[in-house]
Amino acid sequence: MPKITPISYKKIIRVFELEGFEFSRQKGDHLIYIKIGILRPLVIPMYDEVPVFVIKNLLRTAKMSRERYFDLLSRV
């Protein structure tokens, strides 16, 4: 399994949009994405490189496995 590395927020947005998340709103430099069935919204910071710990927290909140993340990331 490859390591999770920091990537641009634009790529992360595309990954979660492929998973079915939709843009809800923006507060400052944070984008809020929601999906029916997921209780907490995803808060994606608009960083050039989103840190690994933020990506892991987003995956946990979205209930997405590492395998699914890398599969969707390869499509972006």
Beta strands, then each sheet from edge to edge (+ up, - down):
strand 1: 22-27
strand 2: 30-34
strand 3: 42-45
sheet 1: 1+ 2- 3+
end
